């Protein structure tokens, strides 16, 4: 797992410098590991519930990625955030769980089954964004639009799209707090 | 939305927030404002230059600044998930303060101790230090908010130690109580009070 962590560090470094592809690659690399952690802890929530929690963890990672210090190991940072958000998510759902940090290293990445990767909560929250922001998030996420393409469809400049997308994610975190608590 | 779609959307967002410790810059105006307020309302002590040369009196400032610096160092780490947080510098300052207090207690004749502890300006000290601590502590809490503290209550308490310690160092420029029996007791009480309130605020304000 050590070599993998080094890769994560390189990818995340590039991501913080604005490399979208490296960032997507990083997120896809860590997602199965995080999914494994969430499912190991939250079997009672079912696969769909776990996916919601996983998406909350990813959203938190996204908004707090500037707290990773380039050159430091990724794993302690990643697991600290994951533990915090998983505990938070379960508490918000009325369950208290205890996560010893050692457990994370032993968790196997979870394989995805028959599309268990659909999150429901995130759709509700996107639905609460203002319509333009909601459309933008779906345009970029589901349709895979670039900033320029999304901008053309929404009649916004590329710069405005970037700012709007960032704001949308921040707003999603705020909504999530209100919605789940 | 599928997780993979969420990832694609997130990868499109290339706006990365600034490092949390950058917000510590707000400590400078916060402390400057406190200093100006202290100077204009209460005045600096007349014999400040002489007092600073007396090691026992100067320890008020050394201990307060030491606590503030140690707490700031810990705060920066508390803002970064997974970073190792070392609280021993804080413990060392606290131990130093208690040691100094005990030394002064033993050195002082029994009949003078109570007077030395109570002093003449206890109320001023207990009100002014928390007032001076408001803005610095707010600046430190803002730093933590920009970060991702996974132990919000501890982070808030340490933020209060930072703000309280720095505020006490500013207050020491006015205060004329030179005995550790006074300043360890009441500066310490004021700083711990700030820390407790800050921890309470952090419990809600630092959730993310």
Contacts between the chains, C-beta under 8 A, distances in Angstrom:
chain1	res1	chain2	res2	distance
A	16	B	16	5.6
A	18	B	14	4.8
A	18	B	16	7.6
A	20	B	11	4.7
A	20	B	12	6.4
A	20	B	14	6.1
A	21	B	11	7.5
A	23	B	10	7.5
A	23	B	11	4.7
A	23	B	14	7.8
A	24	B	7	6.0
A	24	B	8	6.5
A	24	B	10	8.0
A	24	B	11	3.7
A	27	B	7	4.4
A	27	B	10	6.5
A	27	B	11	6.6
A	28	B	4	7.5
A	28	B	7	6.1
A	31	B	3	6.3
A	31	B	7	6.8
A	35	B	3	7.9
A	51	B	3	6.4
A	54	B	3	6.4
A	55	B	1	7.8
A	55	B	3	6.0
A	55	B	6	5.7
A	58	B	3	7.1
A	58	B	6	6.3
A	58	B	7	6.9
A	58	B	10	6.9
A	59	B	6	7.7
A	59	B	10	7.7
A	60	B	148	7.6
A	60	B	208	7.1
A	62	B	10	4.6
A	62	B	13	7.1
A	63	B	17	7.5
A	63	B	208	8.0
A	64	B	17	7.9
A	64	B	81	7.4
A	64	B	147	7.7
A	64	B	148	4.0
A	64	B	208	7.2
A	65	B	16	6.5
A	66	B	16	5.1
A	66	B	17	4.2
A	66	B	18	6.7
A	66	B	19	6.1
A	66	B	20	7.8
A	67	B	19	7.8
A	67	B	20	6.5
A	67	B	79	6.6
A	67	B	80	5.1
A	67	B	81	6.1
A	67	B	147	5.3
A	67	B	148	4.6
A	68	B	80	7.7
A	69	B	80	6.2
A	69	B	83	7.6
A	72	B	82	7.9
A	72	B	83	7.5
A	73	B	82	7.8
A	75	B	82	7.7
A	76	B	81	7.8
A	76	B	82	3.3
A	76	B	83	7.7
A	77	B	80	7.2
A	77	B	81	5.3
A	77	B	82	3.9
A	77	B	83	7.8
A	78	B	82	7.4
A	79	B	82	6.8
A	80	B	81	3.5
A	80	B	82	3.9
A	80	B	150	5.1
A	81	B	81	4.8
A	81	B	82	7.6
A	81	B	148	6.3
A	81	B	150	7.1
A	83	B	150	7.1
A	84	B	81	6.9
A	84	B	148	7.7
A	84	B	150	4.1
A	88	B	207	7.7
A	115	B	2	7.6
A	117	B	2	5.1
A	117	B	3	4.4
A	117	B	4	6.5
A	118	B	1	7.4
A	118	B	2	5.4
A	118	B	3	7.9
A	119	B	1	5.7
A	119	B	2	7.2
A	119	B	3	6.4
A	119	B	6	6.9
A	122	B	1	4.9
A	122	B	6	6.3
A	123	B	1	5.5
A	126	B	1	6.7
A	137	B	9	5.2
A	138	B	1	7.5
A	138	B	5	8.0
A	138	B	9	7.8
A	140	B	8	6.7
A	140	B	9	4.7
A	140	B	12	4.2
A	141	B	1	6.4
A	141	B	5	4.1
A	141	B	6	6.0
A	141	B	7	7.9
A	141	B	8	4.9
A	141	B	9	3.1
A	141	B	10	7.9
A	141	B	12	7.6
A	142	B	1	6.9
A	142	B	2	8.0
A	142	B	5	4.8
A	142	B	8	7.9
A	142	B	9	8.0
A	144	B	8	5.9
A	146	B	12	7.7
A	147	B	12	6.5
A	150	B	12	7.9
A	162	B	13	7.4
A	162	B	14	6.6
A	162	B	15	6.2
A	163	B	15	7.0
A	165	B	9	7.5
A	165	B	12	5.9
A	165	B	13	4.7
A	165	B	15	7.8
A	166	B	13	5.1
A	166	B	15	3.8
A	169	B	10	6.9
A	169	B	13	5.7
A	173	B	208	7.5
A	177	B	207	7.4
